Amino acid sequence: MAPYFIRNLIPQRNKGEDEPRLTLLQALASLTPVQVLQVFCGWLAWTSDAIGFFTVSLSITDLEEKFDKSTHDITTSITLTLLLRPAGAIIFGILSDRYGRRWPLVVNLLLLAAFQLGSGFVETFQQFLALRSMFGICMGGVWGLAAATALENLPVEARGFISGVLQQGYAVGYLIAAVINLELVPDVPAGWRALSWTAAGIIAAAAVVRAITPESEFFLQAKAERRSADTGNKTRVFLRETKKMLYRHWILCIYSVLLMAGFNFLSHGSQDLFPTYLEVTKNFSSNKATTATIIGNVGAIIGGGLAGYISQYIGRRLAIVIFVLLVGAFIPLWILPDSFGGLSAGAFCLQFGVQGAWGVIPIFLSEISPPAFRGTFPGVAYQLGNMISSASAQIEATGGKNMRTTIIVDGAPTDVPDYAKVQGIFVGVVAAFVVCITIVGPEQHGAHFERAKAAFEEGASEYTERKNTTRTVEDKDHDAPLPESRRERSTRNNRTEKV
């Protein structure tokens, strides 16, 4: 018999709940216009965020010429962006859990647009690094807020699919940035700067859309409850509950960070240096490299939506494992061909697996996180993982200095970095790590996290622990009341004694 942790990959359902209560189409058809708009806002925020991030990856050769720097030096800006993202996740995540999903995300996006706009006006490499660092802080806040905005008000049966759609905003952003780079940049005098300015405009538009979209219904209900409850100073309660959450769930926190480190190594290792790999090692033109990148992101979009949908039936972890195994299977197709068709097919298949696995992550993290801290916990775990993986592009660039190959350029043998071998080894090792850590992890498939207390209420940090012990009862009675906090229980007992 297989070990328990392998058999446990398929989540156990309660008797009578072998299938979702609603089909996906029924769940999607039940969405209100406000819920649809909230999903769109979360997706647009994450998409515009990705457009801004990939303006550097698509402009590395132009930036090398502008600042007279090597590929390794230019990728320092990518490293700094990733390194500082946890700061933004903490700042804006706390603001979101304390004050709501709407205005913290609007402010976040406006700051992001400002720093992205400034990146297009820099004249020195130091200025460029400074602005990309500030961009990284703001970028760190977007994902957690976007996921909470899009997912927390949806029916349980729709969350897996929408999770995949939401996460593929990242791939759509890469695709849009690649199309702009392909069609606009070569035709305007501003060159790479035009890509940066266009990205800033799209991010600002996302902020406007979020500003006119209603606040999360979940948060409004929690806000109404806190007005009617006497829980003392809300900020003090929030800080106390946060401390208790970290004490109770520190193992979960460490696991989530390690999982996201693996996932971010996987995505950045297969994306950030990919256009440069095609141009330098495979001797593609900039246009062909960009076109192959677009094809790869089409595969990513399809994979993300499909994996999110499948995860609703077979479980989050099993879906992740299947799609990461596909990544390993397609690495040879991704690095061995020399033709445009072969490498484009490899890019499509590899990103189908990478971003397919990623498509499960928003709902997976939302379900296993302490529910009262859903704006902070997933985003911080994600961005701490990003920080650990921040040197992905530089690791590959450094590997290219040591692993060399010879290609024919203009009829003459030329020594170039062998990015194909570097990326193949890198992605293969990371994929194996992600499979292992996913298998041994927890899962709360189909969790009703919308029933949780808010982070500024007494007993919020205890909800996850109680939820696990009462889940069977809750699944039979959807209207079961929330567990009482100690203050609520004490108040009720005192009233009883007086009577």
N, C-alpha and C positions, 0 to 999 in steps of 0.2 A: 504493500500500500504506500502511496506517495506521502511524504511528510505533511504534517498538519498545515504548515504555512503555505504549502503549494495548493492543497485541497481547499484552503480557506480563501483562495483568490476569487472564487465564485461566491458572492455574498449570499448569506442565508436569508430567505424570506419567511415571514410568518405564514401559518396555515391559512389558505384562502387568498394569499396575495402572491401567487406565483407569476402573475402578470401585472403590469401597471394598471391602475384603476381606470385611466383614460389612455386611448391611443395617442400617438404624437399629434396626429391631425386634429383630434378632438381637443387636445390641450392647447394647441396653437389657435384653433378656432375660438376658444373660450377667452382669449386675451382681449382686454379692453384697449381702446385707443391710447390711453395713458400708459399702459404697460408696454405696448408696442413702441411708443415714443421713448420710454425709458431704456428699453433694449437698444434702440437706435442710438440714443445718446451715449450709452456705455461703449457701444461698438465704434461710433465716430470718434470719441475721445481717444480710444486706444489706437485707432487707425491713423489719426492725425499725429499722435505721439510717435508712431513707427515711421511715418514719413519724415519727420524731423530727424530722427535718429539715423536713418539710412542715407541722408544727404552726404554724410562723410564717407561711408563705405563705397558709394557710387562715384565719389570725386577724388579718390586717393591719388590717382596719377596727376590730376590737375593741381591738387594741393601740393604735391611734391614739387611741381614746377614753380608754383607761386611762391612757396616759402623756401625753396632750395633745400628740402629735407628728404630723408630716405623713407621707404615704406614703414620701417620700424618706428621712426620718429612720428610720422603722421598717425599711426595707429595708437600712439600715446593718448591722443584725444579721445579715441573710443574707450580706452582703458579708464581714463578719468571720468568719462560719462557714466560708465557702469559702476565704477568704484563709489561714486557719490550718490547713487540712486537710493540706497537705504535711508539716507538722511531725509530725503523727500517723502519716502514711504512712512517714516515715523511721524514727521511733522503733519502731513496732510491726512494720514490715517487717523491720528488722534483727534484732529479737528473734525473729521467726518463722523467718528463714533460719538463725539461730544456734541457737535452742533448741527449735524445733518450731512446728507450726500450732495446737496445742490451747490451751495455757495462756495464751500471749500474747493470743489472741482472747477467751478468757474474761475476762481482766483488762480488756481493751479495752472489752468490752461492759458490764461492771459499772460502770466509770467513766462510760461514756456514759449509762447509766441514772441514775446519781447526778446528773449535771449536767442531764439532762432533767427529772428530778424537781424539782430546785431551781428550774428555769425557771418552774415553776408556782406558786412561793411568793414571787416577787419583788414588791417594792412600788415600786421606782424604775427609771427607764430605764437608769441606769448599772449597777444590779445585773443587769438583763436582758442588757445588752450583754456584761458580764463572763462570765456563765454561758454565753451562746451562743458566746462565743469559746472557752471551755474545751470546750464540746460539739464545736466544729469540730475541735479538735486530736484528740479521741478518734474523731470520725467519720472522720477521714482514714485511720486505721489499718484500718478494717473491710474495705474493698473488696478490697485486695490479699490479705489473709488469707482472706477468704471465697472468692475465686476460686481460690486455691491449694488450699484445703480441698476444694472441690467438683470441680475439674477434673483435678488431677495424678494421680489414681489410676484414671482412667477409660480404657476402650478408646478408641483414636484415633477410631474411627468414630462414637462417641457424643458427642464433645466439642463439635462445632458446635452441635447441638441443645441440649445441656445449657448451653452458654454463653448461648444466647438465653433459656432458662428462668431461669438464674441472674440475668442482668442485669435481667430484668423483675421481679425482686424489688423493684426501685426503683419501677416503675409500680404493682405490687401494694401497696407501702407507701403510695404516694400515694393509691391507691383506698381502702385501709383507713382512712387518716387522714381522707379526705373523707367516708366513711360515718359515722365516729364524730362528725365535726363536724356532719353533717346530722341524725343521730338522737339523739345524747347531749347535745351542748353546749346546744341550745336548751331542754332539759328539766331542767337542773340549775342550782342557784344559782351554782355555781362558774364556769359559762360556759367561756371559753377555757382556763382553768386545768385543767379536767377533761380536755381533749384532751391537754395536756402530761403529766398524771399517768398517763393510760391508756397513752400512748406509752412512758413510763418502765417501766411494768409489763411490756409486751411485750418491750422490750429486755432486761430482767432475765431473763425466761423464756428468751430466746434464749441467754443466757449459761449458764443451767442445762443446756439441751439440749446445748450444745457441751461442757460439762464432763463429761457422761456418755457422749460419743461418742469412740471410739478415735482415737488419733493417726494421722496420715497414714502409710500403709504405705511410701510413697516415703521419707519422712523417717526412719522407723524403720530401714529398710535402710541408709541413709546413716550413721545413728548407729552401727549395728553394725559397719559397715566402718571407721569412724574409731577404734573401740575396738581393732580388730585391726591398725590401721596406726600406724606410728611417724611422725607428722607434726609433732611438737613441740607448742608451745603453740597450742591451737585458736583462741583469740581473736586471737592475732597473725597466724596464717595467714588467718583470715577477713578481717581488715583489709587484709592485703597483697593477697589475691585481689580484694577490692573495689576497691582502687586500680588494680590491673591491668585489671579489667573496665572501669572508667571510661576508662582510657587507650585501650584497644582499641576501645571501642564508643561514643565520645563523639558521633559523628555520629548513631548510632542513638538515643542518649539525647535529643539535640536534636529529632530528627524526631518521636519519640514524644510529647514534651512539646507540640510545635506541633500535632500531630494531636489530642491530647486537649484542648488549648485550644479548637480548633474544635468538637469534639464537645460540650464543656461549655457553650460559648456557645450552641450549637444547642438543647441540652436546657433550660438555665436560661432562655434567651431565650423559649422557647415555653411554659414552665411556671410560673415563679415569680410572674409578675404576671398570669397568665391569669384567676384568679378576680376580681381587682381590675378587670381590663379589662372583664369581663362586667358587673360591678356598676356601674362608673363610666361607661364609654363606651356600653354597650348598655342600661343601666338595668334590669338583671336583679335580681331579689331574691337574697338570699344563698343560699336553698335552690336556686333554679334554677341559679345559678353553680356551686354544689357538684355538682349533678346532671350538668351539662355536663362538669365536670372528671372525674367518675366515668366517663362515657361515653368521654371521651378516653383514659382509662387502660385501658379495655377494649381499645380499638384498639391501644394500646401493647403490651399483653400478647400479643395475637395476632401483631402484627408482629414482636416480638422472637423468639418461638419459631420463626416461619416463616423469618425471615431467617437465624437460626442454623442451621436445618436445610438451607436452600438453599446456604449457604456451604460445606457439606461437599462439595458437588458442583461448584459453579461457582467456588469460591475465595472467600477472605475479602474481598479488596478489591473485586471485581466486585459482590458482594452489597451491600457498603456503598454503592457508587456508585449502584446501582439504587434503593435505598431512599431515599437522600438526594435523588435526582432526583424521586422521588415527593413529597417534602416541598415542593420548589419548585412542583410542579404543583398542590398542594392549598392553597397560601397564599391564593389568592382566596376559596375556599370558607371559609377559616378567619376572614377579616376582613370580607367584604362583606355577608353576610346580616344581617338584624336580628331574624329569628325565632329562637325557641329551637331548633326542629328543624334549621334550616339551620346554625346555629353549632355545635350538638352534632355534626352530621355532619362539619363541618369539623374539629372537635376530634378526632373519631375518626380521620379520614383522615390528618391531619397527624401525630398521635402514632403512628399505624401506621408512618409513614415514619421519624420521628425515632427512636423506640425500636426499630424494626426494625433500622436501621443500628447502633444501640447494642448490640443483641443479639449482634453479631459481635465486639464489642470485647474481652470477657474472653479468648476463645480466641485472637484475633488478637494481642493483646499478649503472652499467655503463649507463643505460638509464636515470636514474633520476639525475645523478651527472652533475655538470657544465661540458660540453664536453671538454673544454680546459684543465681541470684538472683531466682527467680520469685516469692518472697514480697515482695521489696523493689521490684524494677524496675517491674512493671506498676502497683503501687499508688502509687509515687512519681511516675511519669510522669502517671498519672491525676490525682493531687492537685495537681501543679504546673500542669497544665492547668486545674484548678479554680481555682487561685489567680489565674491570668491572667484567667480569665473571671469572677472574683468580683464584679465591678461590673455584671454583666448587668442585674439588676433596677434598680439605681440609674441606669444609662444609659437604660433605658426610662422610668423615672419622670421623669428630667430631660427626656427628649424630649417627654414628655407636657405639660410646662410650656410648651414652645415650639410644639408642634403642637396646635391646639385645634379643636374642632368644637362644633356646637350641636345639642342634642337636646331633645325635649319631655318635661319632668318635671312631672307633675300639671297638665298643660294649659298650662304656661308654657315658653317657650324658655330653655334653660339652657346656659351655656358650660362645657364639660368637656374634660379632656385627651383627645386623639385617640389612644388607645393602639392602636387597630386599625392605623392607618397606621404608627405607630412600630414595632410588633412585626412587621408585614409586611415593612418595609424591613430591619429588623435580621436577621430569620430568613432572608430571601432572600440577603443578602450573605454571611452565615455559611455557608449551604448551599453556595454557589458555592465558597467557600474550602475547605470539607471535601472536595468532589469533586476539586478540583485537587490537594490535598496527598495524598489517598488514592491517586490515579492514579500519582503519582511515587514512592510508597513501596515498601519491601521486603515480601516475603511468604515465610513458611516453612510453607506449607499442609501439614497432616498431620504436622508434625514430631514425632518421638518424644522429647520432652523428658524423659520419665521415665528415660532412660538416663544422664542427666548426673551428674557428680560433685556433691557437696554443696559449699556455699560455704566450709566450713571445711577442705576438702581441697586439697592442693597441685595446681595445674593446673586448678582449676575454672574460672577465667576464660578459659582457652584452649579450653574444650570447644566453644563455638559455632563458633569459627573452624575447628577441625578437623572438626566435624560437617558443615559445608558442603562440604568437599572429599571427604568419605568417605560422603556420603549414599547414593549409588547402591549401594555395597557393603553398607551397613547395611540398606537396604530389601530386599536379596536374602537377607540372613541376619539374622534378628531376634535371634539369640543371640550376635551378634558382641560381643567384649569391648570395654570402654571403652578409649579411647586411654590409653597409659601416661603418667604424669607424668614429669618429668625425674628426680625422686627415685626413683620406681619403676624406671625404666630403668637408673639408675646402680646400684641395689641388685642388679638381675638380672645386670648385667654383672660386678659384683664377685664374685657367687656363681659365675658361670661360670669366671672366672679362677682362683678357688680350686680348683675341681674339676680 
